[in-house]
């Protein structure tokens, strides 16, 4: 709550200062912004307070925006805000406000305005010096299907160019297909409510001879899932896997996108079947991971 609201409620500035003082029941979060309790503020309360402090045109971006869009993104320390270029910015601990002529049309989630996924992602990575972390954060929106690489490149070209060289280099090297497929598969698994699998494994017999590959593998029960089905290569096919007694579920990436609930039901049914049959005599070795967003 800001001071003007408190004044209209009949609370004087002097009384507000006393209530926010040591041992008082209220807490000051920003100059002129008060939390009407003295407990540690939640992240949601800090976001509300930052918007009250910087005005109604401010938009939340960066990690907080990605989490609002459903991305499992680690919480950043500072709140990142975008404010119109005509606003005067007074720095305050815990908030990084950037003036811009391109304040995006916000996406409102739980009453708070957030930047769209592509803008939020790029705002998060522009100041990041580590290429590995740049790559990780760029894959998040791709992994969760919120935008594609072309949207990120378009947003990068439209925005400020400062700090964009490293981001552009990483973006151009990313292979978005496997990253997006893996993210879609993870969403299906959330729906199916299955234990986490091992991802991207080569399945071998007891002597180490390669039989085939699985995009996801439940080793305890011998369940394999192929969601990037392609013509067999080097003499290996899904038939060779099935012949070992492995319970195998196969689908395509378009099915992950278009009928995820059907794929989730098939997986859950196959998991039950595999649990009731002897585990096949096979072992696995990991392949190269398709992305690091998981």
C-alpha positions in Angstrom: 0.0 0.0 0.0 1.3 3.5 -0.8 1.3 6.5 1.4 -1.6 8.2 -0.5 -3.8 5.2 0.1 -3.0 5.3 3.8 -3.7 9.0 4.0 -7.1 8.4 2.4 -7.8 5.7 5.0 -7.1 8.3 7.7 -3.5 7.2 8.6 -1.1 10.1 8.9 2.5 10.0 7.6 3.7 10.4 11.2 1.6 7.4 12.4 2.8 5.4 9.4 6.5 6.1 10.3 5.8 5.0 13.9 4.0 1.8 12.8 7.0 0.9 10.4 9.6 1.6 13.1 11.5 -1.0 15.1 9.2 -3.5 16.7 6.2 -2.0 14.8 3.5 -4.1 13.1 4.2 -2.8 9.6 7.2 -2.9 7.3 8.5 -0.4 4.7 9.4 -2.1 1.4 10.2 1.0 -0.7 10.0 4.7 -0.1 6.3 5.4 0.1 5.3 1.7 0.0 4.3 -0.2 3.1 3.5 -3.8 3.9 0.8 -4.0 6.5 2.5 -6.7 8.5 6.1 -7.2 9.8 6.7 -10.6 8.4 9.3 -11.3 5.7 7.5 -10.4 2.4 6.8 -13.1 -0.2 8.1 -12.8 -3.7 4.6 -11.9 -4.9 4.4 -9.1 -2.3 7.8 -7.8 -3.5 6.5 -7.7 -7.1 3.4 -5.8 -6.1 5.5 -3.4 -4.1 7.9 -2.7 -7.0 5.0 -2.0 -9.3 3.5 0.4 -6.7 6.9 2.1 -6.4 7.6 2.5 -10.2 4.1 3.2 -11.5 1.3 1.6 -13.4 3.1 1.4 -16.7 5.9 -0.8 -15.3 6.2 -4.3 -16.6 7.9 -7.2 -14.8 10.5 -9.0 -17.0 13.3 -11.5 -16.6 13.1 -14.6 -14.4 9.9 -13.6 -12.6 8.1 -13.2 -16.0 9.3 -16.6 -17.2 8.1 -18.3 -14.0 4.7 -16.5 -14.5 4.5 -18.1 -18.0 5.1 -21.5 -16.5 8.8 -22.0 -16.9 10.7 -23.8 -14.1 13.2 -21.0 -13.8 15.5 -20.4 -10.8 14.5 -17.3 -8.8 16.7 -14.3 -9.5 17.8 -12.0 -6.7 16.7 -8.7 -8.1 13.3 -8.0 -9.6 13.7 -6.8 -13.2 11.3 -4.1 -14.4 10.7 -2.2 -17.7 9.5 1.3 -17.4 8.7 4.0 -20.0 11.7 6.1 -21.1 10.1 9.3 -19.8 10.1 7.9 -16.2 12.7 9.0 -13.7 14.4 6.0 -12.1 15.6 6.2 -8.5 17.7 3.0 -7.8 16.5 0.9 -4.9 17.9 -2.3 -3.5 16.4 -5.5 -4.9 15.0 -3.9 -8.1 16.6 -3.3 -11.5 14.4 -0.9 -13.5 15.4 -0.2 -17.1 13.9 2.7 -19.1 12.8 1.7 -22.6 11.0 3.1 -25.6 9.6 -0.4 -26.2 7.6 -1.3 -23.1 5.8 -4.5 -24.3 2.1 -5.1 -24.1 2.0 -7.0 -20.8 0.6 -10.5 -20.2 -1.4 -10.3 -17.0 -1.0 -13.3 -14.7 -2.7 -13.2 -11.2 -3.2 -9.5 -11.6 0.4 -8.7 -12.4 1.8 -7.4 -15.7 4.6 -9.6 -17.2 6.7 -9.2 -20.4 6.0 -11.8 -23.1 8.3 -14.8 -23.1 10.8 -13.8 -25.8 11.3 -10.3 -24.3 11.6 -11.7 -20.7 14.2 -14.3 -21.9 16.4 -11.7 -23.6 16.1 -9.2 -20.7 17.3 -12.1 -18.4 20.4 -13.0 -20.5 21.7 -9.6 -21.8 23.8 -8.9 -18.8 24.9 -12.6 -18.3 28.7 -13.0 -19.0 28.8 -16.8 -19.0 28.0 -18.4 -22.4 26.9 -21.6 -20.7 24.3 -19.8 -18.6 23.2 -17.8 -21.6 22.6 -21.0 -23.4 20.7 -22.5 -20.5 18.4 -19.5 -20.1 17.8 -19.2 -23.8 16.7 -22.9 -24.0 14.1 -22.4 -21.3 11.4 -20.7 -23.4 12.2 -23.1 -26.3 12.0 -26.1 -24.0 8.6 -25.1 -22.5 7.2 -24.2 -26.0 6.6 -20.5 -25.2 8.4 -19.2 -28.3 10.8 -20.3 -31.0 14.3 -19.4 -32.0 13.1 -17.1 -34.8 11.0 -15.1 -32.3 14.0 -14.7 -30.0 16.2 -13.5 -32.9 13.5 -11.1 -34.1 13.2 -9.6 -30.6 16.9 -9.4 -30.4 17.2 -7.5 -33.6 14.4 -5.1 -32.6 15.7 -4.3 -29.2 18.9 -2.6 -27.9 22.0 -4.0 -29.4 24.2 -3.5 -26.3 25.1 -6.9 -24.8 23.6 -8.8 -27.7 26.7 -10.2 -29.5 27.1 -13.2 -27.2 23.4 -13.9 -27.1 23.1 -13.8 -30.9 26.1 -16.2 -31.2 24.5 -18.7 -28.8 21.1 -18.4 -30.5 22.4 -19.1 -33.9 24.1 -22.3 -32.7 21.1 -23.7 -30.9 19.3 -26.6 -32.5 15.8 -25.9 -31.3 14.1 -29.1 -32.6 15.4 -31.5 -29.9 15.0 -28.9 -27.2 11.3 -28.3 -28.0 10.6 -32.0 -28.4 12.1 -32.7 -25.0 10.0 -30.0 -23.4 6.8 -31.3 -24.9 7.7 -34.8 -23.6 8.3 -33.4 -20.1 4.8 -31.8 -20.2 3.3 -35.2 -21.2 5.1 -36.8 -18.3 3.7 -34.3 -15.8 0.2 -35.2 -17.1 0.9 -39.0 -16.9 2.3 -38.6 -13.3 5.0 -41.2 -13.8 8.4 -41.4 -12.0 11.2 -39.5 -13.8 12.9 -41.6 -16.5 16.5 -41.6 -17.8 16.6 -39.5 -20.9 18.2 -40.4 -24.2 19.8 -43.8 -23.7 21.2 -46.5 -26.0 19.9 -49.9 -25.1 22.3 -52.9 -25.3 22.2 -56.5 -24.6 24.2 -58.1 -21.7 27.3 -58.3 -23.9 27.1 -54.6 -24.6 25.9 -55.0 -28.2 23.6 -52.1 -29.3 20.0 -53.0 -29.8 18.3 -49.6 -30.2 17.7 -46.2 -28.6 15.0 -44.7 -26.3 14.2 -41.0 -25.8 13.1 -41.9 -22.3 13.8 -45.1 -20.3 12.4 -46.5 -17.0 15.2 -48.9 -16.0 13.5 -50.7 -13.1 10.7 -52.1 -15.2 12.1 -52.0 -18.8 9.8 -49.4 -20.3 11.1 -47.4 -23.3 9.5 -44.3 -25.0 10.4 -43.1 -28.4 8.9 -39.7 -29.3 11.2 -38.7 -32.1 10.5 -41.7 -34.3 12.7 -41.9 -37.4 13.5 -44.6 -40.0 15.8 -47.2 -38.5 19.5 -46.8 -39.1 22.4 -49.2 -39.0 20.1 -52.2 -38.9 18.4 -51.2 -35.6 14.6 -50.7 -35.3 11.8 -50.7 -32.8 11.2 -54.3 -33.6 14.6 -55.3 -32.2 13.7 -53.5 -29.0 10.3 -55.1 -28.7 11.8 -58.6 -29.3 13.8 -58.3 -26.1 10.6 -58.0 -24.1 10.9 -54.3 -23.6 7.5 -52.5 -23.3 7.8 -49.8 -26.0 5.7 -46.7 -26.6 6.2 -44.8 -29.8 4.8 -41.5 -31.0 5.8 -38.4 -33.0 6.6 -34.8 -32.0 3.4 -33.6 -33.6 1.4 -36.0 -31.4 3.2 -34.6 -28.3 2.0 -31.2 -29.4 -1.5 -32.0 -30.7 -2.8 -34.9 -28.5 -0.6 -34.9 -25.4 -3.4 -36.4 -23.2 -3.7 -39.4 -25.4 0.1 -40.0 -25.3 0.0 -39.6 -21.5 -2.7 -42.2 -21.2 -0.8 -44.6 -23.4 2.3 -44.1 -21.4 0.5 -44.7 -18.1 -1.0 -47.9 -19.4 2.3 -49.1 -20.7 3.9 -48.3 -17.3 1.4 -50.6 -15.7 2.0 -53.4 -18.3 5.8 -53.1 -17.8 5.4 -53.3 -14.0 3.6 -56.6 -14.3 6.1 -58.3 -16.6 9.7 -59.5 -16.0 12.3 -56.9 -16.7 14.2 -57.7 -20.0 17.8 -58.6 -19.7 19.2 -55.4 -21.2 21.4 -52.5 -20.0 21.7 -48.9 -21.1 24.3 -46.2 -21.7 23.6 -42.5 -22.0 23.6 -40.6 -25.3 24.2 -36.9 -25.8 21.5 -34.8 -24.1 19.3 -32.7 -26.5 19.3 -29.7 -24.3 20.0 -28.4 -20.7 16.7 -26.8 -19.9 15.4 -29.8 -17.9 
